[in-house]
Amino acid sequence: MDARGSVETRGSGRAWAALLLVVPVVLGFLVFRPGFSPDPDAGYHLGCAELYAEHGWVRDFPWLGFTALGPSFPNVHLLQHLVLVPVALLFEPVRGLGAAMVLLASALALSLYLVLRRWRVPGAAAWAVLGSFASNYLVVCHTSLRGGALFSILLVWFVDAVWSRSVKRTLFLAWLSVYAYVGAPFLVAVALVFTLVQWAWERRADLRLLGATVAGLLAGMVVNPFWPDHWAHTGHELLSVFAEPTSPMLRGGEWLPIDSKVLAGIAGPILAAWFVVLVVQAGRGRRLSVGAAAGLVVAGGLFGATLLSGAKILYLFLLVSALFVPLLASELGPWPRWAVALALVLGLGNAAWNVRYRYHSRDRFPPAEDYRELAKVLERESEEGELVLAPWDDFGGLFLFDRRNTYAAGLNMEFLQRTDPQRYSAYCYLFAGQVEDPARVLRAQFGTRWIVVRREPRGPADQMLLKRLQGVEFDEIASSAPSFRLFRAR
């Protein structure tokens, strides 16, 4: 099969594009099964969409009043929340979580397909589907409703704009990305790589693309409804990636180094695909285009950054690989039919394995229904506006169903540490099980009588905290939420 020969003829183009339906069908099968457990941050994002749908503009965030989000709300995911407003209006929360995940992940697969087709890559639909399921981590991300979900879609189109040398589209997409994700400045590195490779290949550099990226990001930061608070918030978020955390609770798991065996399991198939195309390129000695060479550098840089950082950068490596492995494979054609067939069989087997992994993997978080049941108990037992102390990573799930109460910490512990170091320390010691008199700390530091813990301890700290809460200073409130226990200080 000639790599430049069109697999998608005019008569069969729609049939090939229909392959994309595999993505929403498979993801729907995963997220709508009984007991499915999304990442609790998903509850935060859908909950914010409900706020915009029900109350209009959200000026502050009293649900995390002690944190940097409280008095002024620099919503760095504004665009994603607005995009999800129709989902919030059409579905009840549990179904809405699944619908939002399927919608955004399917839009990402469609974007991969359309961009690959614009680049004249044969089999664009097949590449888009197999790329969407190329790693078990990608499947987990597609079924999590992460903060960068919409940004991932914009990133695909931004790469196309730069690689197509469209200054206007580059400017527009960089501008739009600021409203979608705090990590939008990453786009400067992408545009810079393309500019440098262009200079090395063509002995000229069109600085307009880099300038358009910078101008778009600045425009988004200046023409911004959260001016000027979002400047400080964005700066703190980006710097916290490089700062040495004073406590493990300040460094999310996505920034922790990845064990080599885990990395091989997550990225092994994509690394193998890169190995094949690079060996073939070296053997044939074929000069790559500017776009393919720049894509190779971007992917290589992201993989190197993954080794130094963690899973958040790994996701970007996997995503851009879904674009650039097909591009390089296309330029290195023609490929023998047996090689195409073998690649297809291996790709399908890998995709099936990754979907199976997500289906059978033990979820780290409770099902959404458990958060809803706990919210019902709080509505019955607590006064409106009371603060509830809960594990910080359970905030999103609780927020989706309970906006009567407020919470001490959530989303990112750095938000609490930044604005209230004393409460942050008290919170850390409390949930580490190191406070001998939890009732006194609840009243003195947080002005509350309520604390939520997991029913199944996640470690020695949870076990110690549970032991202290079962003393004479607390009453346990009966709860139908299987994953949680609720205590009230006397």
N, C-alpha and C positions, 0 to 999 in steps of 0.2 A: 504494500500500500504506500503510495507516494505521500510523504508527510505534508506536501503542499497541495495534494489533491483533496478536493473537498469531500469529506465524509457526509456532510449535511448538504445534499443536493437540494435544489429548490423544491422538488416534489416531496422529499423526505424530511425537510427541515423541521416541520411541526412535529413529526413523529419523534425525532431525536429530542426536541425540546420537551416533549411529554415525559421524558425520563426524569425531569426535575420534580415531578409529582411524587417520586419516591421519597424525597426529603420530608415533606409535611406528613406523608403517610407513616413513615417510620418514626418520626419524632412524636407524632400524635399517639402512636402505639405506646411509646415510652412514657409520655407525661400524663396521659389520661388513665393509666392503670391504677387500680386501687392501692392506696398507701404510698403513692409516689411522693418523694421528698425533695423539693427544690431547695436550692441555697436560700437561706432566709433573706438575703439582700433582695431577692426577687419580690418579697412582700413589700419592702420599702419602695421599690420602683413602681409597682402597681398601685400601692397605697397613695403615692404622690400623684399618680395619674387620676385617681379617684378624687383627690383634693381639688385638682384643677377642674375636673368635670363638675364637681358639686358646688365649689365655692369661688371659682374664678382664680384671680391672681393670689399666690401664696407669698406673703411678705415676710413672715417669720416662721419659726419652727419650734413651737413651745414643747413639743414632744421630746426634745432633747435640749431642754432649756439651759442646762449646765455646760453645754458644749459649744464649740465654735459655730454650730448651725443654729443656735437658739435665737439670740436677739436680732440678728440679720441672717437671712437665708441665702447664701451664695450657691444657688442650685446649679452645679456644674453638669448636671444631667438633664437640664431643662428640656432640650429638644426631644430626648427619649421619652420623657414623661408626657409631653404634649402629643407625641405620636401614639402613645398608648391610651390616650383619652377615649377613643372609640371602643377599645377593648374593655375599658373600665365601665363604659356605659352599657355595653351589650351583654356582658357576662357577670355572673356572681363571682366573688373573689377566687374561690378554688379553681373553677373552670377558667377564669380570666388569666390565672398564672400560666396554665398550660397553653392557652390560646396565644398569649403574648410571646412565649418561647417559640412556638411553632411559626408564628408570623415573622419574627425577626430572623430566625435561622433560615427560613425559606427565602426571605428577601436577600439574605447573604448568598445563598446558593444561586439564586437567580442573577445576582450581580456578578458572581464569578463566571457564570455562563455567558452573560452578555459581553463582559469585557474580553473573555477568551475568544468569543466569536468575532469581536471587533479586531482582535489581533490576528485573525485568520488561523486560529489553532484548530486543526481537525479534531472532531470528536469533543467539541467544547462541552456539550451537555454531560457526556460521560465523565469527563475530567471534573466538572463541577460537582457532580453527585459523589464520585469516589473521593474527591478532595474534602467534601463536607464530612465524610466519615473516615478520613484517613488516619485518625488517631483517636484512641479512647478519650483523651483529654479534650479534643474538639467536640466529641459527642457529649461529654459532661458539660462543657461550656454552652453548647446549644440548648441544653436542658436545665439551665441555671438562671437565665435572665440577669446577666451581669451588667454592671454599670457601663461597660464598653461595648455592649451589643450593637447599638446603633452606630457607634463610631467605627466598628469593624466594617460595616456596609459602606460608610463614607470613605474609609481608607482604601477599599478596593477601587472606588471611582476616582479618588484622588490620585492613586498610582496610574490609572489610565489617563487622567488629565496630564500629568507630568510626562509620562512616556509618550503621549501623543503630542507633546509640546504645545498644549493649549494654555496660554497664559490666563485667559479669562476664566476658564473652568477651574484652573488651579487656584486662582484667587478666591473664587466663590466657595469652593469646597473646603479650603483652609478656613475661611471665615465661618462657614456653617459648623465645622467641627468643634469650634470653641464652645458652642452651645450644647454640644453632645457629650464631651468628655474632658476631664481635667488633663489627660495625657496628650491633648492635641498638639503641643509643641514638638512632639516626636516627628511630625510631618516635615519639620525643617531638615532633620537628618536624612529623610528619604529624598527630598529635593536636592540636598547637597550631594548625596552619592550620585544621583543621576547627572548633575552638573559636572562633577569631577570625572566621571567615566566618559561623558561626552567630550570633555577637553582632551582626555587621554586618547580617545578613538579618532576624533575628528580634528584635533588641534585647534579647537575653538570651543568656547563655553558660552552658552546663552544664559546669562545671569538673570534674565527676566523671570524664569520659572522659580528660581530661588527667591528673587525679590517679591514675586507674587505671593509665594507661600508666607513669607514674613509679613507682608502687608496685610494678607488676609487674617493671619493670627492676631496682629495688632488691632485690626478693625474690629474683630470679635471681642477683644478685651476692652476696647474703648466704647464701642456702640453695644453696651451691655446693660441689661436691666438691673444687674446687681452691683453696678459701679458704686463705690470703689472697693467694696469688701471682697469681691472675687479676686482682686489682684493679690491681696495678702493670703487668701485661702489657697489659691493656685500655687503661690510660691511655697507656702508651708507644705502642701501636698507633695510637690516635686522634690523639695529638699529633704523631706522625710525618707525618701527612697535611699538617699546616700548617707544620711546621718546614722550614726551608731545608736541603736535604741538603748535607753536606760532601763528598759524592762522588756521581757519577751512579749508582753501584751501589746507593745507598741509596734511590733513587726508582724504583719499578717503573714499567713502561711504562703501566700503567693510570692513573697520576697525571700523566702528561705531557700538556701542552696538545695539543689535536687541531687539525690543519690544517683550514682552512675547507673545502677541497675534499673531504678525507676525511670530515669531518663531514656534508657534504651527501650524499655517497654512502651513508653509514651511516644517517643519520636523515632523509634527504630525503623518502621516501614518508610517514613519520609526520608530519613537519612540514607536508607538503602536506595531509594529512587534517585536521590542526589548523586550517590556514588556511581550508579549506572550511567547517568547522563554525562557526568564529568569524565569517567573512563572512556566512554565513546567519543566525547569531544577531544580528549587528548589523543586517542588513537587515530581519529580522522584529521586532526589538525585543522579543523575548520574554524575560521574566525567568526566569533559571535557578533550579533548586532549590538548596537549601543544599549538597547532595551534589555536584551538577554544578559549582557555582561553586567549592567547595573543591577538587574534583579538578582544575579548571583552574588554580587557584593552585599546587597541589602540583606539577603537571607543569611549569608555567612556572618555578617556583623551581628545580626540578631541571635544567631546560635551562639556566638562567642559571648554576647551579653547574657544569654541564658545561663551559661556555665558560671558566670560571675554573680548572677542575681537569683532568678527563680522562675516560677511558673507563669507569671504575668508576661514576661518577655518571651517565654517559650510559646505562648499562645500566638503572639505576633509572628514568630518564626514559622509556626505551622500554617498560619493564614497566608502569609506571602508565598510560602512554598506551594500552596495550592494554585497560585497564579504562575509562578516562574518555572516550576518543574515542567508543566505542559509547554510553556513557551520555549524552553531549551530543547525539549524533546522534539518539538515541531521543527526547529531550525536544524536539528541534527539528522532529520530524515533524509532519505526514505528508510523505513524500518521494515524488515521482513514480516510476512504475515504471521509466522510462528511467534515472533517477538511481541507483536501486537496482541495475539491471543493469550500468550503467557502473562503479559502485563495485565490484561483484563481479568484473567482468572485470579491472579494474585491480588489485584485490587479489590475484587468482589469478596474474596475470602477474608481479606484484612478488614473490609467494611463490616462484614457480617460478624466477625470476631469482636470488633469494637462496640457494635450495637449490643451484642450478647453480654459483653462486660458491663455496660451501663445498666442493662436490665437486671443482672444478678448482683451487682456490686452493693455492698451494705452502705446505706445512706448515713451520712454523718449527722444529719439534722432530722428533727421530727417531721412527720407529714403535716401539711397545711391544716388538716382537720384538727390536729392536736392544739395548734395555736388558737383556732376558733373556739374550741371547747374551754381553753383556759381563759380566753377573753370573756366568755359567758359568765364564768365564775367571778371574775374581777368586776364585771358589770353588776352582778348581784351583791357582792360583798363590800366593795370599796366605794368611797365617795368620788363623785366626778372631780377630776383634776388632781387626784392624789398621785403621788409619785410611787412607782413600783420598781424595786431593785431587781434586775434580772440579768442573766449572763449577757454580755454585750453582743454576742453573735446571735442571740435570739430576738434582738430588738425588731429586725425587719419583719419576721413572722408575726410578732405580737402587734406591731404597728398596723399591719394590714387589717386586723380585726378589732383592734382596741385603740380608738383615738379619744376615749374618755380620760384615760390616765396618761401620765407622763413618765419618762424613763431617764435614768442617770447617764447611760452610755449606750452607744450603738454605732454600727457601720465601721468606725475606726477609732480605736482607743486614743489615738493622738488628738482627736477633737476635744476630748475631756482633759487630757493632760495639758494641752495648750492654754486653755482658759481657766482651769481650776486644778492646779497641781496637788493641792491638799486633798480635795475630794478624790482625785485620781489615785493617790496613794492609799487612801482609805478603802476605795473600791478594790484595788489590787490585793491588799492584805486580807480583806474580807473574803473574796472569792478564792484566795489561796488557802483559806482555812486557818489563818494565823491570828485571827482576832478572838480573844477569849470571851468577850462580851459583845456579840453581834447586835443585840437589841440596843445597847447604848450607842453604838456607832450608827445604826440606822436612824435613831432619833437625832443625835447630835450633828452628824455630817450631812444627812440627806433629808431630814425632817419627814421621815416616813415610818410606817409600821409594817410594810409589805416587802417580802422577798420571795423570789421564784428560783427554784433550783431544778436541775434535771433529776428525774426519778432514778435513772441508772447513772451512777457516778462515772465521769469520764476519766477519773484518775484519783490519786491520793488526796489532792486538794479538795475535790468535790466530796470525797468521803469524810474528810475532817470537818468541812463546813456543815454537812448534813448532821454529823454527830453533835455539833454545837447547837444547831437549830432545834434539835429534839430535846433540848433542856427545858427547864421550868419557865423560861422567859418567853416562850413562843407557843402559840396554838397552831396546829395544822388544820387548814381548811380543806374539807373534802372536795376533790376535784375529779371530774370525769375525763380529764386530759391524761391519757396513758403515759405521756412522756415527761410530765411535770409534777412537782409538788409545790404547794403554795403555803407559806407560813406568815402568821401575823404576830408581831411583837405585842406583848401584853402592856 
